[in-house]
Amino acid sequence: MKTWVIGGLGLVLAVAAAATQSVVLATAPGDANGVPLSLRHEAQAAMQRGVQWLLARQQADGHWSNPEFPALTGLPLWALARCGTTNQAAIARARAFLLTCVHTNGAIYREPAAPQRGGGLPNYNTAICLVALHALNDPRLTPLILRARAYVAGTQHLGDDEYRGGMGYDPANQRPYADLSNSSLAYEAMRLTQNVEDQRPAGEKRADLDWAAAAAFVTRIQNKAAGTHAAADPEAGGFGYRPGFSMAGTTTNAAGEIRLRSYGSMTYAGLLSLIYADVGRDDPRVQSALAWALKNWSLQENPGMGQQGLYYFYNVLAKALAAAGRAQLTTAAGTSLNWRVELIKRLVGQQKIEPATGQGYWVNAEGRWWEADPVLVTAYTLLALHVAAGGAP
């Protein structure tokens, strides 16, 4: 079995048993991944402020934000587990809440109080909560994690159509559908938790995805070079949202062809998904995705979408570039940079610190895709900072 380790030794986070609200952070010596020690200290301080802010906003029953969507508890729990909080009482409350959302088929979600498109978003919620619970390293959760893996694997669409290999929000809606956002979360969940399959009872079928179908699905969403001047095609290598559709809309190229616009968050999600699907780093699909990212390099916005989805963008950018094994980058404009350094500086500078408590959080003034929720955005950012500083996702 392949072991997926993403990141380096720049940040080692330990979890102690004391039920306090402190964060245990220990750095490796030297200049890990090209990130100076002083900047890693800044990242750690920002993470500590963010952890304290999250802990102060957990509800009595263990959830954060909206209890109808367990992922909004799973993401903070995932961030706390990675960032090393020693507050085991908070961890226990979050874990207990998520256990109330577990279904007999392994899914982790809640039926919404009012009917809505996508129902309870079982794929989205299960994938995130699966990783969060696995990150706790609690052997008592192994049977639950194995059932959740089997559920996620069973939601992969394997019909004979353009969505084959992907995942959507709700497999029970009885219509062929899959998108890159849901799919990338599911692929990530299956890769990050795959070591638990070694503990599956003898004789029980192991849960996994059809990774060849996953790679083919992701490939169908990637923009290919088109037109007379294909080499200069500004959309080539980037990704939209699903086959035939991009949240960034369309554009018309020099040849008069209507093209789906590529955008940053889905391009990094596509890059990460290809790597998780065992597509080699030197494969043209991976290389063209990186080329698009370098042509459109920015941390001021989610390229192609402005401020929309900005913190999701930071989160997936960190994971994708760490997985690609690229620390030093050269943009299309010829600028050389270390993405870890630049991302840490950007995120530390964006943190909002409460004078009365010293706690810190992040929030997006552009609220699309739930990013007006500071809990969601703070969890995204803590995970991005952790990976940028050298930690595993």
C-alpha positions in Angstrom: 0.0 0.0 0.0 1.2 3.4 -0.9 1.6 5.8 2.1 0.6 9.4 1.4 2.8 11.8 3.3 2.4 15.4 2.2 4.6 18.1 3.8 7.9 18.1 5.6 9.4 18.3 9.0 8.9 22.0 9.5 6.2 21.7 12.1 5.6 18.9 14.6 2.4 19.2 16.6 1.8 17.2 19.7 -1.4 16.5 21.5 -1.3 16.2 25.3 -4.0 14.8 27.6 -4.6 17.8 29.8 -7.9 19.5 29.3 -6.5 23.0 29.0 -6.8 25.6 26.2 -3.1 25.7 25.3 -1.5 24.7 22.1 1.7 22.6 22.0 3.8 23.6 19.1 7.4 22.4 18.5 9.6 23.3 15.6 12.2 21.3 13.9 15.6 23.0 13.7 16.9 24.7 10.6 15.1 26.2 7.6 12.4 23.6 6.8 11.0 23.8 3.2 12.7 27.2 2.8 10.6 28.8 5.5 12.7 30.7 8.0 12.4 29.8 11.6 11.2 33.3 12.5 8.3 33.0 10.0 7.4 29.6 11.3 7.2 31.2 14.7 4.8 33.8 13.3 2.7 31.0 11.7 2.6 29.1 15.0 1.5 32.3 16.9 -1.3 32.9 14.4 -2.4 29.3 14.6 -2.4 29.4 18.4 -4.6 32.6 18.3 -6.9 30.8 15.8 -7.2 27.7 17.9 -8.1 29.7 21.0 -10.7 31.6 19.0 -12.3 28.3 17.7 -12.3 26.8 21.2 -14.2 29.8 22.6 -16.9 29.4 20.0 -17.7 25.7 20.3 -21.3 25.1 21.4 -22.2 23.1 24.5 -23.3 20.1 22.5 -19.9 20.1 20.7 -20.9 21.6 17.3 -19.8 24.8 15.6 -21.8 27.1 13.4 -24.8 25.2 12.1 -25.6 21.7 13.6 -27.5 20.7 10.4 -24.2 20.5 8.6 -21.7 18.3 10.5 -18.9 19.4 8.1 -19.0 22.7 9.9 -17.9 20.9 13.0 -15.7 18.4 11.2 -13.5 21.2 9.7 -12.7 22.9 13.0 -12.1 19.5 14.6 -9.7 18.6 11.8 -7.9 21.9 12.3 -7.7 21.4 16.0 -6.3 17.9 15.6 -3.7 19.0 13.2 -2.8 22.1 15.2 -2.4 20.2 18.4 -4.8 21.6 20.9 -4.5 20.0 24.3 -8.1 20.7 25.1 -9.4 17.1 25.2 -12.7 18.1 26.6 -13.4 20.2 23.4 -12.2 17.3 21.2 -14.5 14.9 23.1 -17.5 17.2 22.7 -17.0 17.6 19.0 -16.5 13.8 18.5 -19.6 13.1 20.5 -21.6 15.5 18.4 -20.4 14.0 15.1 -21.3 10.5 16.4 -24.9 11.7 16.6 -24.8 12.3 12.9 -23.7 8.8 11.9 -26.1 6.7 9.8 -26.2 2.9 9.7 -24.8 3.0 6.1 -21.7 4.8 7.3 -22.7 8.3 6.1 -22.2 11.2 8.5 -24.8 13.9 7.9 -28.1 15.3 9.2 -31.3 15.5 7.3 -32.1 19.2 6.9 -35.1 20.6 8.8 -36.5 22.0 5.5 -36.1 20.3 2.1 -33.3 21.7 0.0 -31.4 20.9 -3.1 -28.7 18.2 -2.4 -30.6 17.1 0.7 -28.2 16.8 3.7 -25.2 16.9 1.4 -24.1 13.5 2.6 -21.0 13.2 0.4 -19.7 16.6 1.4 -20.3 16.1 5.1 -19.1 12.5 5.3 -15.8 13.2 3.5 -14.8 16.0 5.8 -16.0 14.3 9.0 -14.3 11.1 8.0 -10.9 12.9 7.8 -11.5 14.8 11.0 -12.4 11.7 13.0 -9.4 9.8 11.5 -7.1 12.6 12.6 -8.0 11.9 16.2 -6.0 8.6 16.1 -8.7 7.0 18.4 -8.8 3.3 17.8 -12.4 3.2 19.2 -13.4 5.0 16.0 -12.0 2.5 13.6 -15.2 0.6 12.9 -17.0 3.9 12.2 -14.2 5.1 9.9 -14.3 1.8 8.0 -18.0 2.2 7.5 -17.7 5.8 6.4 -15.0 4.8 3.9 -17.3 2.1 2.5 -20.0 4.7 2.1 -17.8 7.2 0.3 -16.5 4.5 -2.0 -20.0 3.5 -2.8 -21.0 7.0 -3.9 -18.5 7.2 -6.7 -20.6 7.5 -9.9 -19.6 4.7 -12.3 -22.3 5.1 -14.9 -21.5 5.3 -18.6 -21.5 9.1 -19.0 -19.4 12.2 -18.6 -19.7 12.1 -14.8 -18.1 8.6 -14.4 -15.5 8.5 -11.7 -16.7 11.6 -9.8 -18.9 12.4 -6.8 -21.8 14.8 -6.3 -23.5 16.2 -3.2 -26.1 13.4 -2.8 -26.0 10.0 -4.6 -29.7 9.4 -3.7 -31.0 12.1 -6.0 -31.3 9.6 -8.8 -29.7 11.7 -11.5 -26.2 11.5 -13.0 -24.2 14.3 -11.5 -20.7 14.9 -10.2 -18.5 18.0 -9.7 -14.8 18.6 -9.0 -15.4 20.2 -5.6 -17.2 17.2 -4.1 -15.0 14.8 -5.9 -11.7 16.3 -4.7 -13.0 16.2 -1.1 -13.9 12.5 -1.5 -10.6 11.6 -3.1 -8.7 13.4 -0.3 -10.7 11.6 2.3 -10.1 8.2 0.8 -6.3 8.9 0.5 -5.8 10.4 3.9 -7.7 7.6 5.7 -6.5 4.6 3.6 -4.2 3.2 6.2 -7.2 2.2 8.3 -8.0 -0.5 5.7 -5.2 -2.6 7.3 -7.5 -3.0 10.3 -10.6 -4.1 8.4 -11.8 -7.5 9.6 -10.6 -10.5 7.7 -12.9 -11.5 4.9 -14.5 -8.1 4.7 -14.2 -6.3 1.4 -11.7 -3.4 1.4 -13.2 -0.1 0.5 -11.5 1.9 -2.3 -12.3 4.0 -5.3 -11.9 3.3 -9.0 -8.9 5.6 -9.2 -8.5 5.2 -13.0 -12.1 6.4 -13.4 -11.4 9.3 -10.9 -8.4 10.4 -13.0 -10.5 10.2 -16.2 -13.2 12.3 -14.6 -10.8 15.0 -13.5 -9.2 15.0 -16.9 -12.6 15.7 -18.6 -12.9 18.9 -16.5 -9.4 20.2 -17.4 -9.3 22.8 -20.2 -7.3 21.6 -23.2 -5.4 23.9 -25.5 -7.6 25.1 -28.4 -7.5 27.4 -31.3 -4.9 28.5 -33.8 -2.6 29.7 -31.1 -3.1 26.8 -28.7 0.2 27.3 -27.0 -0.9 30.8 -25.8 -4.4 29.6 -24.8 -5.0 31.4 -21.5 -7.5 28.7 -20.3 -5.3 25.6 -21.1 -4.4 23.5 -18.2 -6.8 25.1 -15.8 -10.1 23.6 -14.5 -13.7 24.4 -14.3 -16.3 23.0 -11.9 -17.7 20.0 -13.8 -17.8 18.7 -17.4 -19.2 21.5 -19.5 -19.5 24.1 -16.8 -17.3 26.6 -15.0 -18.3 28.9 -12.0 -16.1 31.5 -13.7 -18.3 31.5 -16.8 -17.1 31.5 -20.4 -14.9 33.5 -22.7 -14.4 33.7 -26.4 -10.9 33.1 -27.8 -9.1 34.7 -30.7 -10.6 32.0 -33.1 -14.1 33.0 -32.0 -14.6 29.8 -30.0 -16.5 29.9 -26.7 -14.4 28.5 -23.9 -15.0 27.6 -20.3 -12.9 29.9 -18.1 -10.4 28.3 -15.7 -10.2 29.4 -12.1 -7.8 29.1 -9.2 -9.6 27.0 -6.6 -10.8 24.3 -9.0 -7.4 24.2 -10.8 -5.6 23.4 -7.5 -8.4 21.0 -6.6 -7.9 19.3 -10.0 -4.1 19.2 -9.5 -4.4 17.7 -6.1 -7.0 15.2 -7.4 -4.8 14.0 -10.2 -1.9 13.4 -7.8 -4.2 11.5 -5.4 -5.3 9.4 -8.4 -1.7 8.4 -9.0 -1.1 10.5 -12.0 2.6 11.2 -12.1 4.1 14.6 -11.4 5.6 14.7 -14.8 2.4 13.8 -16.6 1.2 16.5 -19.1 -2.0 17.0 -17.2 -0.2 17.8 -13.9 2.4 20.0 -15.7 -0.2 22.0 -17.6 -2.2 22.6 -14.4 1.0 23.9 -12.7 1.7 26.0 -15.8 -1.8 27.6 -15.6 -1.3 28.2 -11.9 2.0 30.0 -12.5 0.6 32.1 -15.4 -2.2 33.2 -13.0 -0.3 33.3 -9.7 -1.9 35.5 -7.1 -2.6 35.4 -3.4 -4.6 38.6 -3.6 -7.6 36.8 -5.1 -8.9 33.4 -6.2 -7.8 33.8 -9.9 -10.9 33.9 -12.1 -13.3 34.4 -9.2 -11.9 37.4 -7.4 -12.7 37.3 -3.6 -15.2 34.5 -4.0 -14.1 31.2 -2.4 -10.8 32.9 -1.4 -10.0 30.8 1.7 -11.1 27.5 0.2 -8.6 28.5 -2.5 -5.8 29.1 0.0 -6.6 25.7 1.6 -6.5 23.7 -1.6 -3.5 25.6 -3.0 -1.4 24.7 0.0 -2.3 21.0 -0.2 -1.9 20.8 -4.0 1.6 22.5 -4.1 2.8 20.4 -1.2 1.6 17.2 -2.9 3.3 18.3 -6.1 6.6 18.7 -4.2 7.1 22.2 -5.4 8.4 24.8 -2.9 10.2 27.2 -5.1 8.2 28.5 -8.1 8.9 30.7 -11.0 5.8 32.6 -12.3 5.2 33.2 -16.0 6.4 36.8 -15.3 9.8 35.4 -14.3 9.3 36.0 -10.5 10.9 33.4 -8.3 9.1 32.7 -5.0 8.6 30.2 -2.3 4.9 29.6 -2.1 5.1 28.5 1.5 6.7 31.8 2.6 4.3 33.9 0.6 1.2 32.1 1.8 2.2 32.2 5.4 2.9 35.9 5.2 -0.5 36.5 3.4 -2.5 34.5 5.9 -0.8 35.9 9.0 -1.4 39.4 7.7 -5.1 38.6 7.1 -5.8 37.4 10.6 -8.2 39.6 12.7 -7.1 39.8 16.3 -9.6 40.6 19.1 -7.9 43.2 21.4 -9.8 42.0 24.5 -8.8 38.3 24.2 -5.8 38.2 21.9 -7.7 35.5 20.0 -7.6 35.6 16.2 -9.8 34.6 13.3 -10.3 34.9 9.6 -13.4 35.7 7.6 -14.2 36.7 4.0 -16.2 39.8 3.3 -17.4 38.1 0.1 -19.7 35.5 1.7 -20.3 33.2 -1.2 -19.9 29.4 -0.4 -20.4 30.0 3.3 -17.2 32.1 3.6 -19.0 34.8 5.7 -18.8 32.2 8.5 -15.6 32.9 10.4 -15.6 29.4 11.9 -15.5 27.8 8.4 -12.9 30.3 7.2 -10.7 30.0 10.3 -10.7 26.2 10.0 -9.7 26.5 6.3 -6.9 28.9 7.2 -5.5 26.9 10.1 -5.2 23.9 7.9 -3.6 25.9 5.1 -1.1 27.5 7.6 -0.3 24.0 9.0 0.5 22.6 5.6 2.4 25.7 4.5 4.6 25.4 7.6 5.4 21.8 6.7 2.7 19.7 8.3 0.6 16.9 6.9 -2.9 17.7 5.7 
